[in-house]
Amino acid sequence: MKNIGFKYFIFSLLIGSFVYLASYFNVILPQFIRFYVNDFLIIPIVLFSCLQVLKWSKNDKGYKISLPIILYLCVLYSILFEFIFPNYLARYTKDYIDILLYFAGGMVFYQLQKIDK
């Protein structure tokens, strides 16, 4: 399946934007969608963007982001958004489910890379 990563990226951006805008305009959404969907979508969005820059900068259309780098980004997001930011910024709250969702999103991205050949 060609370009499944790109399609997933666009789908994620649209869904994530919808959730964000719904929250901004005080549209009532189920709590699961409001609090967790964007946490699942953010890692693939960031990694896909990084992958495109890396493919361009390395001039290698077949470049893939390795599993250790994907896991590193998931750990980084977990530490920043679930342990550091909640201590200093009222907007962020510590939620261990978010950590699972970061890693689940990372694994989805990893699998999509394997499919996109």
N, C-alpha and C positions, 0 to 999 in steps of 0.2 A: 504494500500500500504506500504509494508515494504521497509525500507531504502530509501525512497524518499528524506529525508534530506541529506543522503550521496551522492546520485546521483546529487542533486541540488548543493551541495558543490563542487563536482568534476567538474560539468558543469561550475559553477561560476569561479573556479580556471582556467579552460582552457580558457574561454572567457576573463577573466581579464588579464591573461598572454598574450593572443593574442593582446589585445588592448595595453598593456604596450609595448610589443616587437614591434608592428607596429609603435608606437610613437617613440621608441628608434631608429628604423631603418628608420625613416622618411617616412614611408608608409602613403599615404594620406587616411584618413578615414573621413567619414561624421562627422561634428562637434558634432552632438548629441552623436555619439558613442565615439568619442575621449574625450569629456569633461564630459560625464554624466554616461556612463555605469558602470565604476568602482565604482563610488560613490553609485550606487544602489546595487552593488554586495558585497561591503566590509563588511557591517554589518553582513549579513548572514555567510560570510566566517569566520569572527572573532568569532561570536557566536557559530557556529558549532564546531570550534576548542576548544573553552572554554567548550562547553557542553561535548565533549569527555573527556577532562581532569577531569571535575567534575564527570562524570559518573564513571570514573576510580578511582578517589580519594575517592569518597563516597561509592564505591562498590555498586552502584545502577544503573542498566541498564535502569531503567524506569525514571530516573531523568529528569526533564524538567526545563528550565530556565523560571522564572516567567515574566509576562508582565512588572511589574515595573522595573525589572533588564534590560530587553530589552530596555525599554524607557530611562532608565538611560544611557545606553551605547550610544543610539542615541543622547541624549542631550550632553554627553561628547564629542563625535565626532564632533557635530555641533559647540560647543564652541571652541574646540581646532583647528579644521581645517578651520573654517569659520570666527572666530573672533580673536583668539590669533596668530596662525601661520602666517596669512597674514601680520600682523604688523611687524614681525621680519624676515621672510624668503620670498625671492622674488619668490620662486617656487610656493607658495600658493596664491590664490586669493579668495576674499570673493564672494560667489555666493549663494544666497538664495535658488536657485533650488536644490543645493546640500543638503541642510538641509531637504527638502521634500524627496529627494531620500534616505537619511539615514533612515528616518522614514518609508518610503515605504519598504525598504529592511528589516527593523526590523519587520514589520508586515508580510511580506512574511515568514520570519523565524518563527514567532509565529504561523502562520497558518500551516506551514510544521510540526512543533512539534506536533500540534493537530492531524494531519493526521497520522504521524509516531507513531504507538502504539506498 
